[in-house]
Amino acid sequence: MVISQFFPLIGGAEKQAQLLAKTIQNKGVEVNVVTGWWKFGTPQAEMMDGINVFRNFSCWGMFGIRGIRPLGAVIYIFNLAIYLLIHKREYDIIHVHQALYPAFVSVLIGKKILRKPVIVKTASSGITSDIKQLKKYPFGNIQLRYLIKEVEYLVSNSKVGGDEFKEIGFPESKIVFIPNGVDIPKEKKISFSEVKLVMVAARLSLEKGIDVLLRAWVEVASMYPGLKLIIAGQGPLESSLKKLCQDLELTDSVEFVGLIPNLNELFSYTDLFVLPSRTEGLSNALLEAMSYGLPCITTNVGGNIELIGDDGRKKIVQGGFLIAKNGLLVNSDDVEGLSQAMLFLIRNGIKREELGNQARSSIQEHYSIDLIADQYIGLYQHMLNRKL
C-alpha cells in the first residue's frame, strides 16, 4: 500500500488505510505500507499491528520550512520510485490511497516498468477532491491525464467521487465502487430517552463547516440551555472557531476537546451526532457514529447522501431538512436548516431511536471493514489472475 502520509499523521485517508491494511493482513494477505517520512521522532521503518511500515524521506515538513512543499513532493516521488524498483520482488500488487502524486509514480514505475497491477483509491470529492488537489501540484494536470490513461482500476468510495472522474474522461468500466469500512462495535446505543450531549468529530478546517454548526447552535442553546455541544478535532481554524464561539456567547454550552484518535468512549455517551461538511468523501467519523447506533444529521454532499440512505434526487428546501432512511440531511451552509434538524431530533425520541437503529443495521450490512476487505481481496485476485 502506498499513501503519502500515515500514522502518526491522522486524517480520514490515513485512518482508513491503517484499518484496511490490518484487516486484510488478518485475512492472510501480507501488507506493507510505504509512506512519507514527514516528522522527526518517527522511525523510518517500524512494525505496526503486524504490518511493515517504511517512510521515504520527504524533506518538506521535517524541517518546518515554509514554502518548500513542492520540493518535498519531488524528493518524495524520487525516493518512492527507487523504493518500488529496489523492492520489486517483495510485492505482487500496488494499492495506492488517494489519486495524488504518489499514484502517478506508482503507475509509472509499477505498471509501465515493472508490469505490476496497480489500483488507485480516491479519497474525497467536491472542493477537496483528489482531482482538484492533484492539479495544485507541479505538473498536476499532466499527472492527472496520465492517470486517466494508464490506471487499471480506480476505486471510488462514493458514487459522487466516481462521477467526478467520469466527467474528466476516466472510463466508467475501470471505476469500482468500494466504500470505506468500519469496525462494528459490539456495544450500541440503547437509551434514547433524552438528548444531553451533541457531538461533531472533524478536522477544524473550512470544508467541515464547523462555523455553520456554531451559528446553528445559537438557536438550539437558547431553547435548551442544558445541552452541551462537543467538538472533537484540530485544524487550522481552531483559534478562529473558538473566537466565533465567544462572539456568539456559546462558551457555556460548547466544548472543544481537541484531537481524539479513538472516539469510542465519546460515542458511548453521545446522544446526537452532527457532521456539517461543505464537501466530503466518505466520512470515517460518520461511519463510526452510525455504527454505534447514534442518530445522525449531515449535509447532502459527497458520500454522506449514500450513507444516510438517500438517492440524492430530492431537493431539500433551504431552511429545512430531509428525513432519510438512516438519518437527516440538510443543505450545506444552511444555518437555519441545521438548527431545525437538531431541534427536530432533540424533541423526537422515537425518531432518534428509529434512525439510530437503522443506521447501525445499514453499517453492519454494507460497511463492515471485514466485508470491505473481502471486496479488495477479490479485486486483487481478479487483477492478478488477469495478469497471468
Number of C-alpha atoms within 10 A of each C-alpha: 21 23 22 25 19 23 14 12 10 15 16 17 23 20 17 20 23 18 17 23 22 19 21 19 16 15 13 9 12 15 22 19 22 22 23 26 24 25 19 10 8 12 12 16 14 13 12 12 14 14 16 14 20 20 24 21 20 24 22 23 15 14 11 11 10 8 9 13 15 14 14 19 20 17 18 26 23 16 17 25 17 14 14 20 14 10 9 15 9 10 13 13 20 23 21 26 23 25 26 26 25 24 28 24 19 26 25 20 20 22 19 12 11 14 14 20 22 25 27 27 23 23 26 29 27 18 13 15 21 23 23 17 15 20 16 11 16 14 11 18 15 12 21 22 14 14 22 18 12 16 23 19 20 27 26 27 24 26 20 22 25 21 16 17 21 16 10 12 12 20 16 14 10 14 21 18 15 20 22 27 25 24 17 19 13 7 11 18 20 13 12 19 13 14 20 15 18 21 23 25 26 27 23 23 17 15 18 20 21 26 22 20 23 22 19 21 27 19 17 18 19 12 11 15 12 12 19 21 25 20 23 20 18 18 13 11 15 17 12 12 17 18 13 16 22 13 10 13 12 20 16 14 19 21 16 17 12 17 17 13 12 8 14 14 9 15 23 16 15 22 24 26 24 27 24 28 25 22 23 27 27 29 25 19 18 22 23 21 30 32 29 25 30 33 29 28 28 25 28 26 23 25 23 26 25 18 26 27 18 19 10 14 7 8 11 16 12 15 15 17 26 20 17 16 15 28 27 26 29 28 24 21 19 21 23 21 23 32 24 19 23 23 17 15 23 22 12 14 17 12 17 26 20 17 25 28 21 22 26 25 17 20 24 20 9 16 22 19 22 18 16 20 23 14 15 17 15 12 16 19 13 11 18 14 9 9 10 5
